[in-house]
Amino acid sequence: MSLACSDGTSIYYERHGSGPAILFVHGSGGHHAAWWQQVAALRDEFTVVTVDLRGFGNSDSSMPEFDGQDFPGDIVAVLDREDLTDVMLVGQSIGSVAALRAGLLRPERVGSVVLGHSLGGISHPELKELAAADRAEAVKLPVIDRLLTKEFQRERADLTFLFQQMGTFNVAKMADLRNLDAGGPSLEDIREAGVTVAFLAGEKDAVLSVETVTRAHELLSGSHLEIVTGAPHSMYWEVPDQYNAVIAHLRRNLTAPKEAA
């Protein structure tokens, strides 16, 4: 058990394995243990760090309310506590927003950020319009159908149940994370920071379409795009082998411009 201090708040995290560092940032229904299939698969080659944002998992949840603007600082606290450099931050869904902001706060520690099923809160009028249209379609579906395919739910009722139980360990909820989008970084902010960005999308993502993610990639020069065939929004859970292979590939190959200079 390891704790970092983020402006007086205790942030729980775990560090596994050795090698180039990957830090995973969970989404609204997750916490550090949601990455069990990633830790086991990646720790032999990489240093794998998992973290609980405040209000989630084992981190301090005693505050009366949560401000999503504090979450990037929670990630930074772990980076500083472990003195990590050249880290690849990997966000899941809205956790990607916190990951990107943390990368921009500590570009000397973060070489790349993988935005999993997310635009990372990038402030751009066209992208906001596209994402809003995707969300308008997503809310027509039951929450579980937005995150996992119906086929997986039928065939793996056990893992579907466990997936749903993950969120019961959290005090903070989706509404607490949404505030992260306020005052998001511009495309120029990202370029100036010198942090490489990769967009990771699932072909069957019911929350954020491949077309929207592809457009973000086109607008952010120098970014990378990975699309996984048949994968849903919670790709890391439903198709871990494919997800882990992409993450390992990105960690081996992404290099920030500031390092290549």
C-alpha positions as semicolon CSV with decimal commas, in nm:
position;residue;x (nm);y (nm);z (nm)
1;M;0,000;0,000;0,000
2;S;0,142;0,338;-0,106
3;L;0,009;0,685;-0,046
4;A;0,090;1,018;-0,208
5;C;-0,019;1,356;-0,073
6;S;-0,212;1,582;-0,310
7;D;-0,270;1,917;-0,137
8;G;-0,334;1,739;0,192
9;T;-0,542;1,459;0,037
10;S;-0,417;1,099;0,062
11;I;-0,402;0,932;-0,280
12;Y;-0,370;0,555;-0,295
13;Y;-0,162;0,395;-0,567
14;E;0,023;0,074;-0,647
15;R;0,345;0,012;-0,838
16;H;0,418;-0,322;-1,004
17;G;0,698;-0,460;-1,219
18;S;0,992;-0,273;-1,370
19;G;1,091;-0,109;-1,695
20;P;0,944;0,187;-1,885
21;A;0,658;0,334;-1,683
22;I;0,286;0,323;-1,760
23;L;0,038;0,491;-1,524
24;F;-0,330;0,400;-1,565
25;V;-0,608;0,644;-1,476
26;H;-0,951;0,490;-1,424
27;G;-1,288;0,621;-1,542
28;S;-1,601;0,711;-1,347
29;G;-1,687;0,357;-1,239
30;G;-1,336;0,230;-1,175
31;H;-1,043;0,244;-0,935
32;H;-0,697;0,088;-0,917
33;A;-0,824;-0,272;-0,912
34;A;-1,011;-0,229;-1,240
35;W;-0,673;-0,273;-1,412
36;W;-0,618;-0,628;-1,288
37;Q;-0,597;-0,767;-1,642
38;Q;-0,343;-0,501;-1,741
39;V;-0,116;-0,534;-1,438
40;A;-0,081;-0,911;-1,478
41;A;-0,009;-0,885;-1,850
42;L;0,228;-0,587;-1,853
43;R;0,431;-0,592;-1,532
44;D;0,699;-0,826;-1,664
45;E;0,808;-0,568;-1,922
46;F;0,694;-0,238;-1,775
47;T;0,657;-0,050;-1,451
48;V;0,279;-0,043;-1,409
49;V;0,128;0,215;-1,176
50;T;-0,241;0,223;-1,086
51;V;-0,399;0,507;-0,891
52;D;-0,725;0,591;-0,714
53;L;-0,836;0,947;-0,774
54;R;-0,976;1,117;-0,464
55;G;-1,319;0,978;-0,383
56;F;-1,241;0,647;-0,552
57;G;-1,118;0,315;-0,417
58;N;-0,877;0,352;-0,127
59;S;-0,802;0,722;-0,167
60;D;-0,939;0,983;0,073
61;S;-1,315;1,013;0,025
62;S;-1,397;1,211;0,336
63;M;-1,454;1,549;0,170
64;P;-1,817;1,665;0,144
65;E;-1,791;1,719;-0,230
66;F;-1,548;1,659;-0,512
67;D;-1,410;1,892;-0,775
68;G;-1,288;1,727;-1,093
69;Q;-1,031;2,004;-1,130
70;D;-0,840;1,844;-0,841
71;F;-0,795;1,506;-1,011
72;P;-0,495;1,597;-1,230
73;G;-0,311;1,701;-0,914
74;D;-0,374;1,356;-0,769
75;I;-0,191;1,201;-1,062
76;V;0,091;1,453;-1,037
77;A;0,130;1,371;-0,667
78;V;0,195;1,007;-0,756
79;L;0,439;1,099;-1,034
80;D;0,633;1,319;-0,793
81;R;0,617;1,073;-0,501
82;E;0,765;0,796;-0,716
83;D;0,999;1,035;-0,902
84;L;0,886;0,891;-1,235
85;T;1,006;1,025;-1,569
86;D;0,920;0,944;-1,931
87;V;0,586;0,807;-1,813
88;M;0,305;0,708;-2,047
89;L;-0,024;0,808;-1,888
90;V;-0,319;0,595;-2,000
91;G;-0,666;0,725;-1,929
92;Q;-0,996;0,543;-1,956
93;S;-1,296;0,745;-2,073
94;I;-1,331;1,061;-1,867
95;G;-1,021;0,962;-1,670
96;S;-0,833;1,055;-1,986
97;V;-0,921;1,418;-1,918
98;A;-0,736;1,403;-1,587
99;A;-0,447;1,220;-1,753
100;L;-0,402;1,480;-2,024
101;R;-0,412;1,768;-1,779
102;A;-0,160;1,593;-1,555
103;G;0,068;1,547;-1,854
104;L;0,048;1,915;-1,934
105;L;0,123;2,002;-1,571
106;R;0,432;1,779;-1,562
107;P;0,569;1,750;-1,917
108;E;0,914;1,690;-1,770
109;R;0,780;1,366;-1,623
110;V;0,529;1,262;-1,890
111;G;0,640;1,164;-2,237
112;S;0,303;1,058;-2,375
113;V;-0,066;1,041;-2,293
114;V;-0,305;0,778;-2,430
115;L;-0,663;0,906;-2,445
116;G;-0,872;0,590;-2,418
117;H;-1,225;0,641;-2,555
118;S;-1,199;1,014;-2,492
119;L;-1,103;1,345;-2,647
120;G;-0,926;1,437;-2,325
121;G;-1,134;1,749;-2,268
122;I;-0,965;1,928;-2,558
123;S;-1,122;2,268;-2,610
124;H;-1,219;2,290;-2,975
125;P;-1,562;2,392;-3,109
126;E;-1,589;2,123;-3,375
127;L;-1,485;1,845;-3,138
128;K;-1,726;1,961;-2,868
129;E;-2,011;1,951;-3,118
130;L;-1,919;1,603;-3,241
131;A;-1,882;1,465;-2,888
132;A;-2,215;1,616;-2,784
133;A;-2,387;1,444;-3,076
134;D;-2,232;1,111;-2,975
135;R;-2,347;1,156;-2,615
136;A;-2,700;1,236;-2,727
137;E;-2,715;0,893;-2,891
138;A;-2,540;0,714;-2,603
139;V;-2,787;0,831;-2,337
140;K;-3,064;0,647;-2,522
141;L;-2,902;0,320;-2,414
142;P;-2,892;0,157;-2,069
143;V;-2,562;0,240;-1,900
144;I;-2,426;-0,115;-1,920
145;D;-2,498;-0,127;-2,296
146;R;-2,291;0,188;-2,344
147;L;-1,990;0,021;-2,185
148;L;-1,997;-0,348;-2,279
149;T;-2,135;-0,529;-2,583
150;K;-2,453;-0,734;-2,547
151;E;-2,263;-1,041;-2,662
152;F;-2,015;-1,007;-2,377
153;Q;-2,295;-0,952;-2,127
154;R;-2,462;-1,276;-2,241
155;E;-2,149;-1,487;-2,261
156;R;-1,965;-1,351;-1,956
157;A;-2,231;-1,278;-1,698
158;D;-1,968;-1,328;-1,427
159;L;-1,732;-1,059;-1,554
160;T;-2,025;-0,831;-1,632
161;F;-2,140;-0,859;-1,272
162;L;-1,790;-0,792;-1,142
163;F;-1,762;-0,491;-1,373
164;Q;-2,079;-0,345;-1,227
165;Q;-1,962;-0,411;-0,871
166;M;-1,642;-0,211;-0,922
167;G;-1,824;0,118;-0,889
168;T;-1,973;0,027;-0,551
169;F;-1,634;0,090;-0,387
170;N;-1,639;0,457;-0,487
171;V;-1,786;0,760;-0,315
172;A;-1,732;1,002;-0,604
173;K;-1,960;0,959;-0,905
174;M;-1,972;1,053;-1,272
175;A;-2,099;1,403;-1,193
176;D;-1,784;1,469;-0,990
177;L;-1,566;1,393;-1,292
178;R;-1,757;1,603;-1,543
179;N;-1,617;1,931;-1,412
180;L;-1,283;1,830;-1,559
181;D;-1,404;1,949;-1,898
182;A;-1,420;2,311;-1,784
183;G;-1,142;2,521;-1,938
184;G;-0,987;2,232;-2,126
185;P;-0,654;2,264;-2,309
186;S;-0,640;2,386;-2,665
187;L;-0,463;2,203;-2,944
188;E;-0,187;2,462;-2,922
189;D;-0,149;2,406;-2,546
190;I;-0,080;2,039;-2,615
191;R;0,167;2,109;-2,893
192;E;0,358;2,358;-2,681
193;A;0,388;2,114;-2,391
194;G;0,572;1,865;-2,610
195;V;0,368;1,568;-2,484
196;T;0,284;1,307;-2,746
197;V;-0,086;1,216;-2,759
198;A;-0,237;0,892;-2,883
199;F;-0,610;0,841;-2,933
200;L;-0,734;0,489;-2,858
201;A;-1,079;0,403;-2,991
202;G;-1,301;0,097;-3,004
203;E;-1,492;0,017;-3,322
204;K;-1,806;-0,061;-3,117
205;D;-1,776;0,226;-2,869
206;A;-2,132;0,342;-2,803
207;V;-2,018;0,653;-2,612
208;L;-1,767;0,813;-2,849
209;S;-1,767;0,726;-3,217
210;V;-1,461;0,629;-3,417
211;E;-1,542;0,913;-3,655
212;T;-1,522;1,171;-3,375
213;V;-1,194;1,032;-3,242
214;T;-1,050;1,020;-3,592
215;R;-1,137;1,386;-3,642
216;A;-0,958;1,476;-3,317
217;H;-0,653;1,291;-3,441
218;E;-0,665;1,483;-3,770
219;L;-0,684;1,816;-3,589
220;L;-0,401;1,742;-3,346
221;S;-0,092;1,726;-3,563
222;G;0,164;1,472;-3,453
223;S;-0,090;1,261;-3,264
224;H;-0,136;0,888;-3,307
225;L;-0,455;0,689;-3,362
226;E;-0,528;0,328;-3,270
227;I;-0,868;0,173;-3,352
228;V;-0,942;-0,174;-3,216
229;T;-1,183;-0,383;-3,422
230;G;-1,493;-0,501;-3,236
231;A;-1,397;-0,330;-2,911
232;P;-1,652;-0,145;-2,691
233;H;-1,611;0,158;-2,465
234;S;-1,470;-0,054;-2,181
235;M;-1,218;-0,223;-2,407
236;Y;-0,971;-0,278;-2,124
237;W;-1,225;-0,505;-1,953
238;E;-1,396;-0,686;-2,237
239;V;-1,105;-0,750;-2,476
240;P;-0,798;-0,722;-2,251
241;D;-0,563;-0,912;-2,482
242;Q;-0,622;-0,668;-2,768
243;Y;-0,612;-0,369;-2,535
244;N;-0,290;-0,481;-2,365
245;A;-0,122;-0,543;-2,699
246;V;-0,200;-0,187;-2,813
247;I;-0,082;-0,036;-2,485
248;A;0,244;-0,232;-2,500
249;H;0,297;-0,126;-2,861
250;L;0,241;0,239;-2,777
251;R;0,472;0,227;-2,475
252;R;0,750;0,075;-2,685
253;N;0,715;0,321;-2,970
254;L;0,588;0,660;-2,855
255;T;0,853;0,925;-2,809
256;A;0,780;1,279;-2,709
257;P;0,916;1,550;-2,942
258;K;1,115;1,704;-2,655
259;E;1,304;1,374;-2,617
260;A;1,370;1,332;-2,985
261;A;1,506;1,684;-3,021
